[in-house]
Amino acid sequence: MEMDTVIGLEIHAQLNTRTKLFCPCPTEFGAEPNTNICEVCTGQPGALPRMNGLALELAAKAGLALGSRVNERSLFSRKNYFYPDLPNGFQTSQLDPPVCEGGGLEITSDDGSPKRVRLNRIHMEDDAGKCVHDERRGITLVDLNRAGTPLIEIVTEPDISSAREAVEFLRKLHGLLVRLGVTRGRMEEGEFRCDVNISLKPKGSPVLGVRGEIKNLNSFRFVGQAIEYEIGRQSGIYAAGGRVLQETLHFDSQKGETRSLRSKEEAHDYRYFPQPDLPPVYISPDLVERLRLELPEGPEEAADRLLSLGLKDVQAQLLMERRGALEYFDSAVAAFPGTSGGTARTAALMEELFLPHCQKEGISPLESPFTPDLMAKLAGLHEDGTLGRRKVQELAEQLFSGGLDPVKVVRDRGLAQISDEGELGRMAREVVEAHPEEAAKYRSGQEKILSFLVGRLMKLSAGRAEPRRAGELLRAALSGDGDGGGEGN
């Protein structure tokens, strides 16, 4: 039987605040265990929470950017369940009403047409702590530094139909929230993660199938792998005449498979009731308007603008998805000397060299010592032919890590490409004369030998000859064209 895949996402984004949601403890990552804690976030009797106002603003800003309705009044509730790293014995979350409702984000569907993934709600909640398993001693330790960290949970409608669509949605959402400053989005630190609800149903049927929920995925790649595996697992069960159980699943990234954790809870299992220690939350129309005015351009507008500048679609998506990349790019293009001709060069340098370097270092482009002004200079040297592609690749790591001025490096090290046609022509003739056998093979029709001769010319010029022009001049020298300095074929 042909089946439809139905996917809904629950995305948790850590809000970009210096302190926790209900206490003044810092949200710093990597601190010594149980040092960023107090009586509130460790659930001590009689300790009263006090809400972080910035967290509320960031949650509302996310909703506005996603086209959600920001509710003037929302309410915190106690969501009851036991985790060893949840010191209160309940999570402080929002059920009804949440801070935002509705909205959506547009992606490209599997058939290539635009598709809007609707949002059900955005609500605030505090995070749990972290269990640390010591297998050597056979014990589990609890670190409560993360307990109380402010989160928003973004819940989609079941509008997603494949792993590819889910990953595209998450990448776009991540890029938008980072650009808004709502979250830093460091997935390796748990600042952006999601749960995937997935079910299968007979093709065209209006009745949804039984769903499994894959918990705590913190990598776009793992999301795609987990969904593909779960589709295959559920399809196999149905094909064998079996019954899919509603359960919570864990994705084992080492084995590439899901496994059952527990039966899936329903909302009534959490026994929500209003948190008596927190009053209702009110957001004034004036605050909503101020936040609306602070919004940057939306994902569709940003993509259209980048494509109109001549960027490839993959480059535009990369700039929007990576934390700080679009802001860095815009600043570099603005600093490019003369006209905006360096746009394509800047995008190519960022895509191929700079953003991979930043990802390896675990930093945002805006945190790099290689500033947008320096990137503009590097793009300019590449654009005007002063630095060839190979030399840029050789220098990239030094420039990016040290924040070095590429103009000064080129000048001090004598790295500028040789632009004197007479000098290059002389070198081409010298290479041909030094390799008569290879020259004879080329003239007999073995044109692949030209790459060897280009390599010899590049070595003779200490890498300062432009490879394409080197090939043209060598062809001229091999054909006996005068001084080897004419225009190549």
MIZA-895579 format. One record per residue (C-alpha): residue in three letters; residue number from 1; x, y, z. Coordinates in Angstrom, 2 decimals, padded with zeros to 5 digits. Example, Ala and Ser with C-alpha at 12.3 -4.5 7.8 and 13.67 -1.06 7.14 Angstrom:
% residues 2
  rest   nr        x        y        z
   Ala    1   012.30  -004.50   007.80
   Ser    2   013.67  -001.06   007.14
***
This chain:
% residues 489
  rest   nr        x        y        z
   Met    1   000.00   000.00   000.00
   Glu    2   001.28   003.45  -000.92
   Met    3   001.64   005.66   002.15
   Asp    4   001.88   009.39   002.88
   Thr    5   004.41   010.65   005.42
   Val    6   003.12   013.19   007.94
   Ile    7   005.63   015.13   010.05
   Gly    8   005.25   017.78   012.72
   Leu    9   008.14   019.43   014.58
   Glu   10   008.58   020.75   018.10
   Ile   11   011.62   023.02   018.10
   His   12   013.32   024.22   021.28
   Ala   13   015.44   027.37   020.94
   Gln   14   017.39   028.74   023.88
   Leu   15   016.68   032.44   024.25
   Asn   16   019.66   034.76   024.00
   Thr   17   019.68   036.07   027.56
   Arg   18   022.53   036.30   030.07
   Thr   19   020.37   035.02   032.93
   Lys   20   017.83   032.25   033.42
   Leu   21   014.08   032.52   032.95
   Phe   22   013.06   032.87   036.58
   Cys   23   016.25   033.75   038.48
   Pro   24   019.44   035.81   038.03
   Cys   25   021.77   032.83   037.56
   Pro   26   023.94   033.04   034.42
   Thr   27   023.25   030.89   031.36
   Glu   28   026.96   030.52   030.59
   Phe   29   027.82   027.26   028.82
   Gly   30   030.71   025.10   030.00
   Ala   31   030.91   026.30   033.62
   Glu   32   031.91   023.87   036.34
   Pro   33   028.95   021.62   037.24
   Asn   34   026.43   023.05   039.69
   Thr   35   028.05   026.50   039.92
   Asn   36   025.39   028.54   038.04
   Ile   37   022.57   027.66   040.43
   Cys   38   020.48   029.18   043.21
   Glu   39   017.52   028.26   045.40
   Val   40   015.05   029.08   042.58
   Cys   41   016.51   026.99   039.76
   Thr   42   017.24   024.09   042.11
   Gly   43   013.63   024.01   043.35
   Gln   44   014.20   024.81   047.01
   Pro   45   011.01   025.05   049.14
   Gly   46   009.72   028.62   049.43
   Ala   47   011.89   030.02   046.61
   Leu   48   009.80   032.21   044.31
   Pro   49   010.42   032.72   040.58
   Arg   50   010.59   036.12   038.88
   Met   51   010.28   036.25   035.10
   Asn   52   013.06   037.53   032.83
   Gly   53   011.58   040.45   030.83
   Leu   54   014.07   040.12   027.95
   Ala   55   013.03   036.51   027.43
   Leu   56   009.45   037.67   026.91
   Glu   57   010.55   040.26   024.33
   Leu   58   012.62   037.70   022.42
   Ala   59   009.72   035.23   022.34
   Ala   60   007.37   037.91   021.03
   Lys   61   009.93   039.02   018.42
   Ala   62   010.21   035.44   017.13
   Gly   63   006.43   035.29   016.80
   Leu   64   006.24   038.58   014.92
   Ala   65   008.93   037.49   012.46
   Leu   66   007.04   034.24   011.81
   Gly   67   003.68   035.97   011.31
   Ser   68   002.22   034.73   014.59
   Arg   69  -000.36   036.51   016.70
   Val   70   001.23   037.82   019.87
   Asn   71  -001.26   037.38   022.68
   Glu   72  -001.73   040.36   024.96
   Arg   73  -002.12   037.95   027.89
   Ser   74  -000.44   034.57   028.38
   Leu   75  -000.13   032.25   031.34
   Phe   76   002.52   029.97   032.85
   Ser   77   001.51   026.52   034.01
   Arg   78   003.08   023.61   035.83
   Lys   79   003.73   020.67   033.51
   Asn   80   004.08   017.70   035.83
   Tyr   81   006.41   014.83   035.13
   Phe   82   009.44   013.38   036.85
   Tyr   83   012.94   013.67   035.46
   Pro   84   015.96   013.26   037.76
   Asp   85   017.37   016.51   036.35
   Leu   86   014.13   018.51   036.83
   Pro   87   014.55   019.75   040.41
   Asn   88   011.05   021.19   040.89
   Gly   89   009.39   017.96   039.86
   Phe   90   007.53   019.97   037.20
   Gln   91   008.45   022.15   034.24
   Thr   92   007.20   025.73   034.13
   Ser   93   005.71   026.03   030.67
   Gln   94   002.75   027.60   028.86
   Leu   95  -000.36   025.74   027.73
   Asp   96  -003.30   028.09   027.24
   Pro   97  -002.84   030.79   026.26
   Pro   98   000.78   030.74   025.02
   Val   99   002.72   033.88   024.16
   Cys  100   002.15   033.43   020.38
   Glu  101  -000.23   031.49   018.16
   Gly  102  -000.37   030.78   014.42
   Gly  103   002.08   031.96   011.80
   Gly  104   004.25   029.95   009.45
   Leu  105   007.33   029.73   007.27
   Glu  106   007.58   029.04   003.55
   Ile  107   009.74   026.24   002.15
   Thr  108   010.01   024.47  -001.20
   Ser  109   007.97   021.29  -001.34
   Asp  110   009.32   018.05  -002.79
   Asp  111   007.61   018.79  -006.12
   Gly  112   009.37   022.17  -006.36
   Ser  113   006.37   024.37  -005.55
   Pro  114   006.20   026.85  -002.64
   Lys  115   004.80   025.35   000.54
   Arg  116   003.85   027.09   003.77
   Val  117   004.45   025.15   006.97
   Arg  118   001.94   026.46   009.50
   Leu  119   002.78   027.02   013.15
   Asn  120   000.42   025.98   015.90
   Arg  121   002.00   027.96   018.73
   Ile  122   005.11   029.42   020.32
   His  123   005.40   029.17   024.08
   Met  124   008.02   029.86   026.75
   Glu  125   009.36   027.34   029.24
   Asp  126   012.41   026.62   031.36
   Asp  127   014.91   023.89   030.55
   Ala  128   015.82   020.89   032.69
   Gly  129   019.30   020.09   033.97
   Lys  130   021.60   017.42   032.59
   Cys  131   022.35   013.87   033.69
   Val  132   025.99   012.83   033.38
   His  133   026.48   009.06   033.26
   Asp  134   029.73   007.77   034.77
   Glu  135   029.94   004.25   033.36
   Arg  136   033.25   003.53   035.06
   Arg  137   031.78   004.01   038.53
   Gly  138   028.29   002.90   037.54
   Ile  139   026.60   006.10   038.74
   Thr  140   024.68   009.02   037.25
   Leu  141   025.47   012.57   038.34
   Val  142   023.18   015.58   037.91
   Asp  143   024.40   019.00   036.73
   Leu  144   021.74   021.68   037.28
   Asn  145   023.58   024.54   035.56
   Arg  146   021.14   024.34   032.63
   Ala  147   018.04   024.06   034.83
   Gly  148   015.92   027.17   034.39
   Thr  149   017.51   028.24   031.09
   Pro  150   014.90   030.14   029.02
   Leu  151   013.47   028.38   025.98
   Ile  152   010.82   028.92   023.39
   Glu  153   009.12   025.90   021.92
   Ile  154   007.88   026.34   018.35
   Val  155   005.25   023.76   017.42
   Thr  156   004.36   023.23   013.76
   Glu  157   001.22   021.76   012.28
   Pro  158   001.74   018.33   010.61
   Asp  159   002.42   019.96   007.24
   Ile  160   005.81   018.41   006.42
   Ser  161   006.01   015.43   004.10
   Ser  162   009.65   014.31   003.96
   Ala  163   013.05   014.45   005.61
   Arg  164   014.21   016.99   003.03
   Glu  165   011.32   019.35   003.78
   Ala  166   011.90   019.02   007.52
   Val  167   015.60   019.87   007.21
   Glu  168   014.90   022.84   004.94
   Phe  169   012.33   024.18   007.40
   Leu  170   014.72   023.81   010.33
   Arg  171   017.59   025.47   008.47
   Lys  172   015.42   028.44   007.53
   Leu  173   013.99   028.76   011.03
   His  174   017.44   028.51   012.62
   Gly  175   018.85   031.18   010.31
   Leu  176   015.93   033.53   011.00
   Leu  177   016.05   033.17   014.78
   Val  178   019.81   033.73   014.82
   Arg  179   019.55   036.83   012.64
   Leu  180   016.84   038.17   014.93
   Gly  181   019.13   037.69   017.94
   Val  182   016.44   035.51   019.53
   Thr  183   018.96   032.70   019.98
   Arg  184   022.64   032.16   019.33
   Gly  185   021.61   028.83   017.82
   Arg  186   024.69   026.84   018.80
   Met  187   023.39   023.36   018.16
   Glu  188   026.42   021.64   019.64
   Glu  189   025.60   023.38   022.94
   Gly  190   021.91   022.41   022.84
   Glu  191   020.70   025.92   021.97
   Phe  192   018.63   024.70   019.02
   Arg  193   017.18   021.20   018.99
   Cys  194   013.95   019.54   017.96
   Asp  195   011.58   016.64   018.49
   Val  196   010.10   015.03   015.38
   Asn  197   006.57   013.59   015.35
   Ile  198   006.18   011.23   012.42
   Ser  199   003.40   008.95   011.20
   Leu  200   002.31   007.23   008.00
   Lys  201  -001.19   006.97   006.56
   Pro  202  -002.73   005.48   003.42
   Lys  203  -002.14   007.82   000.50
   Gly  204  -004.86   010.47   000.31
   Ser  205  -006.51   009.42   003.57
   Pro  206  -007.69   012.26   005.86
   Val  207  -007.10   010.08   008.94
   Leu  208  -003.65   010.42   010.51
   Gly  209  -001.68   007.35   011.47
   Val  210  -000.16   006.47   014.84
   Arg  211   002.83   008.69   015.50
   Gly  212   006.21   008.18   017.04
   Glu  213   008.14   011.08   018.57
   Ile  214   011.92   011.18   018.09
   Lys  215   013.39   013.28   020.91
   Asn  216   016.21   015.80   021.18
   Leu  217   017.82   015.93   017.74
   Asn  218   020.50   018.63   017.64
   Ser  219   021.87   018.26   014.11
   Phe  220   020.25   018.87   010.73
   Arg  221   021.97   015.73   009.45
   Phe  222   020.64   013.62   012.32
   Val  223   017.11   014.95   011.72
   Gly  224   017.25   013.79   008.12
   Gln  225   018.72   010.40   009.02
   Ala  226   016.25   009.82   011.86
   Ile  227   013.23   010.61   009.70
   Glu  228   014.41   008.40   006.83
   Tyr  229   015.00   005.50   009.21
   Glu  230   011.66   005.93   010.96
   Ile  231   009.78   006.06   007.65
   Gly  232   011.42   002.77   006.71
   Arg  233   010.71   001.23   010.12
   Gln  234   007.02   002.15   010.16
   Ser  235   006.59   001.16   006.49
   Gly  236   008.04  -002.26   007.28
   Ile  237   005.63  -002.76   010.18
   Tyr  238   002.60  -001.86   008.05
   Ala  239   003.79  -004.00   005.14
   Ala  240   004.04  -006.99   007.49
   Gly  241   000.50  -006.39   008.76
   Gly  242   001.71  -005.14   012.14
   Arg  243   000.62  -002.23   014.32
   Val  244   002.73   000.87   014.97
   Leu  245   002.77   001.85   018.65
   Gln  246   002.55   005.42   019.89
   Glu  247   005.87   005.87   021.64
   Thr  248   008.78   008.19   022.37
   Leu  249   011.94   007.28   020.48
   His  250   015.66   007.98   020.73
   Phe  251   017.85   008.25   017.62
   Asp  252   021.19   006.47   017.92
   Ser  253   023.43   008.47   015.59
   Gln  254   026.19   005.83   015.76
   Lys  255   023.93   003.04   014.53
   Gly  256   021.67   005.30   012.47
   Glu  257   018.48   003.88   013.99
   Thr  258   015.69   004.76   016.41
   Arg  259   014.84   002.80   019.54
   Ser  260   011.96   003.00   021.98
   Leu  261   012.28   005.00   025.21
   Arg  262   008.74   004.89   026.61
   Ser  263   005.08   005.03   025.61
   Lys  264   004.13   008.46   024.28
   Glu  265   002.47   010.83   026.74
   Glu  266  -000.63   012.83   025.93
   Ala  267  -001.28   016.38   027.19
   His  268  -003.54   015.15   030.00
   Asp  269  -000.70   013.00   031.34
   Tyr  270   001.18   016.15   032.31
   Arg  271  -001.66   017.42   034.56
   Tyr  272  -001.20   021.06   033.59
   Phe  273  -002.49   023.67   036.01
   Pro  274  -001.70   027.41   036.35
   Gln  275   001.62   028.13   038.10
   Pro  276   000.45   029.86   041.31
   Asp  277   003.80   031.54   041.91
   Leu  278   003.70   033.51   038.63
   Pro  279   001.10   036.11   037.60
   Pro  280  -000.28   036.26   034.04
   Val  281   002.09   037.81   031.48
   Tyr  282   000.94   040.93   029.64
   Ile  283   002.42   042.38   026.45
   Ser  284   001.31   045.88   025.59
   Pro  285   000.49   046.98   022.01
   Asp  286   003.28   049.59   022.31
   Leu  287   005.84   046.87   023.05
   Val  288   004.61   044.78   020.13
   Glu  289   004.94   047.76   017.80
   Arg  290   008.47   048.53   019.03
   Leu  291   009.53   044.93   018.47
   Arg  292   007.93   044.93   015.03
   Leu  293   010.01   047.96   014.03
   Glu  294   013.19   046.14   015.11
   Leu  295   012.61   043.19   012.78
   Pro  296   015.09   042.66   009.94
   Glu  297   014.00   041.65   006.46
   Gly  298   012.24   038.29   006.32
   Pro  299   013.71   035.10   004.82
   Glu  300   011.92   035.48   001.48
   Glu  301   012.92   039.14   001.12
   Ala  302   016.54   038.37   002.05
   Ala  303   016.70   035.46  -000.42
   Asp  304   015.23   037.57  -003.24
   Arg  305   017.72   040.37  -002.52
   Leu  306   020.71   038.04  -002.54
   Leu  307   019.61   036.32  -005.74
   Ser  308   019.11   039.71  -007.40
   Leu  309   022.77   040.47  -006.59
   Gly  310   023.81   037.48  -008.69
   Leu  311   024.40   034.94  -005.92
   Lys  312   023.64   031.28  -006.45
   Asp  313   020.72   029.82  -004.53
   Val  314   023.04   027.65  -002.41
   Gln  315   025.10   030.73  -001.48
   Ala  316   022.01   032.71  -000.49
   Gln  317   020.74   029.86   001.70
   Leu  318   024.14   029.43   003.34
   Leu  319   024.37   033.13   004.21
   Met  320   020.90   033.11   005.73
   Glu  321   021.37   029.88   007.69
   Arg  322   024.74   030.54   009.33
   Arg  323   024.80   032.65   012.45
   Gly  324   025.96   036.19   011.61
   Ala  325   026.87   035.31   007.99
   Leu  326   024.39   037.60   006.25
   Glu  327   025.32   040.59   008.41
   Tyr  328   029.01   039.91   007.76
   Phe  329   028.41   039.59   004.01
   Asp  330   026.44   042.83   003.81
   Ser  331   029.16   044.70   005.70
   Ala  332   031.90   043.25   003.47
   Val  333   030.06   044.17   000.27
   Ala  334   029.46   047.71   001.58
   Ala  335   033.20   048.03   002.26
   Phe  336   034.25   046.72  -001.17
   Pro  337   036.20   049.43  -003.04
   Gly  338   034.45   051.08  -005.95
   Thr  339   031.25   049.47  -007.19
   Ser  340   029.44   046.41  -005.91
   Gly  341   031.38   044.22  -008.34
   Gly  342   032.87   042.27  -005.44
   Thr  343   029.54   040.75  -004.44
   Ala  344   030.03   037.45  -006.27
   Arg  345   033.67   037.21  -005.20
   Thr  346   032.78   037.85  -001.56
   Ala  347   030.02   035.25  -001.63
   Ala  348   032.34   032.67  -003.22
   Leu  349   035.12   033.31  -000.70
   Met  350   032.69   033.01   002.19
   Glu  351   031.06   029.85   000.86
   Glu  352   034.26   027.99  -000.03
   Leu  353   036.75   029.17   002.59
   Phe  354   035.61   031.58   005.30
   Leu  355   032.39   029.98   006.59
   Pro  356   033.96   026.48   006.75
   His  357   036.82   028.05   008.76
   Cys  358   034.36   029.71   011.15
   Gln  359   032.43   026.46   011.56
   Lys  360   035.64   024.59   012.38
   Glu  361   036.55   027.24   014.97
   Gly  362   033.02   027.23   016.41
   Ile  363   032.53   030.96   015.95
   Ser  364   030.20   033.32   014.15
   Pro  365   031.75   035.24   011.23
   Leu  366   031.15   038.41   013.26
   Glu  367   033.32   036.97   016.04
   Ser  368   036.25   036.32   013.71
   Pro  369   039.34   038.56   013.83
   Phe  370   039.09   038.66   010.03
   Thr  371   036.66   041.57   009.82
   Pro  372   034.26   042.39   006.96
   Asp  373   036.63   045.21   005.88
   Leu  374   039.45   042.67   005.52
   Met  375   037.18   040.33   003.56
   Ala  376   036.39   043.24   001.22
   Lys  377   040.13   043.77   000.65
   Leu  378   040.67   040.06  -000.03
   Ala  379   037.76   039.98  -002.48
   Gly  380   039.18   043.06  -004.18
   Leu  381   042.62   041.45  -004.61
   His  382   040.96   038.37  -006.05
   Glu  383   038.65   040.41  -008.27
   Asp  384   041.41   042.50  -009.88
   Gly  385   043.68   039.50  -010.43
   Thr  386   046.33   040.45  -007.87
   Leu  387   045.79   037.17  -006.00
   Gly  388   044.91   034.01  -007.88
   Arg  389   042.57   031.32  -006.58
   Arg  390   045.35   028.97  -005.54
   Lys  391   047.23   031.64  -003.59
   Val  392   044.02   032.72  -001.84
   Gln  393   043.47   029.12  -000.74
   Glu  394   047.05   028.87   000.54
   Leu  395   046.77   032.09   002.55
   Ala  396   043.20   031.66   003.83
   Glu  397   043.96   029.92   007.13
   Gln  398   046.66   032.44   008.08
   Leu  399   044.51   035.43   007.15
   Phe  400   041.37   034.22   008.88
   Ser  401   043.03   032.99   012.08
   Gly  402   045.30   035.98   012.52
   Gly  403   043.00   038.72   011.22
   Leu  404   045.80   039.76   008.85
   Asp  405   045.44   042.56   006.31
   Pro  406   045.62   040.79   002.91
   Val  407   046.89   043.92   001.12
   Lys  408   049.81   044.19   003.55
   Val  409   050.55   040.45   003.33
   Val  410   050.64   040.57  -000.47
   Arg  411   052.90   043.62  -000.44
   Asp  412   055.30   042.38   002.26
   Arg  413   055.66   038.87   000.82
   Gly  414   055.70   039.82  -002.85
   Leu  415   052.75   037.61  -003.67
   Ala  416   050.98   039.65  -006.34
   Gln  417   050.32   037.79  -009.58
   Ile  418   052.63   038.64  -012.43
   Ser  419   050.68   040.84  -014.81
   Asp  420   053.55   041.70  -017.20
   Glu  421   052.65   039.83  -020.40
   Gly  422   056.23   040.02  -021.66
   Glu  423   057.58   038.44  -018.48
   Leu  424   054.97   035.69  -018.55
   Gly  425   055.64   035.04  -022.24
   Arg  426   059.37   034.73  -021.54
   Met  427   058.63   032.18  -018.79
   Ala  428   056.35   030.22  -021.13
   Arg  429   059.11   029.97  -023.76
   Glu  430   061.60   028.95  -021.08
   Val  431   059.34   026.11  -019.93
   Val  432   058.81   024.87  -023.48
   Glu  433   062.56   024.93  -024.20
   Ala  434   063.30   023.08  -020.93
   His  435   060.87   020.27  -021.77
   Pro  436   061.29   019.38  -025.48
   Glu  437   059.85   015.86  -025.14
   Glu  438   056.65   017.09  -023.53
   Ala  439   056.41   019.90  -026.10
   Ala  440   056.70   017.34  -028.90
   Lys  441   053.97   015.19  -027.36
   Tyr  442   051.64   018.20  -027.12
   Arg  443   052.30   019.13  -030.76
   Ser  444   051.53   015.52  -031.77
   Gly  445   048.05   015.83  -030.28
   Gln  446   048.53   014.84  -026.63
   Glu  447   046.90   017.99  -025.27
   Lys  448   046.64   016.64  -021.72
   Ile  449   050.38   017.24  -021.36
   Leu  450   049.60   020.96  -021.21
   Ser  451   048.61   020.66  -017.54
   Phe  452   052.12   019.41  -016.74
   Leu  453   053.66   022.40  -018.53
   Val  454   051.30   024.79  -016.72
   Gly  455   052.50   023.29  -013.46
   Arg  456   056.12   023.91  -014.46
   Leu  457   055.31   027.54  -015.31
   Met  458   053.50   028.00  -012.00
   Lys  459   056.57   026.66  -010.18
   Leu  460   058.89   028.93  -012.16
   Ser  461   056.73   031.94  -011.25
   Ala  462   056.55   030.89  -007.57
   Gly  463   052.79   030.51  -007.96
   Arg  464   052.35   034.10  -009.14
   Ala  465   051.19   033.31  -012.68
   Glu  466   047.45   033.15  -013.31
   Pro  467   046.81   029.50  -014.40
   Arg  468   044.35   030.29  -017.19
   Arg  469   046.63   032.90  -018.71
   Ala  470   049.61   030.58  -018.23
   Gly  471   047.87   027.97  -020.36
   Glu  472   047.12   030.50  -023.09
   Leu  473   050.73   031.70  -023.24
   Leu  474   052.08   028.14  -023.28
   Arg  475   049.83   027.27  -026.21
   Ala  476   051.16   030.30  -028.03
   Ala  477   054.76   029.32  -027.27
   Leu  478   054.15   025.72  -028.35
   Ser  479   052.65   026.88  -031.62
   Gly  480   055.70   029.06  -032.23
   Asp  481   053.67   032.28  -032.06
   Gly  482   056.29   035.01  -031.95
   Asp  483   057.25   036.03  -028.41
   Gly  484   054.52   033.95  -026.74
   Gly  485   052.74   037.07  -025.55
   Gly  486   049.85   037.19  -028.02
   Glu  487   046.22   036.41  -027.26
   Gly  488   045.61   032.67  -026.88
   Asn  489   042.92   030.70  -028.68
***
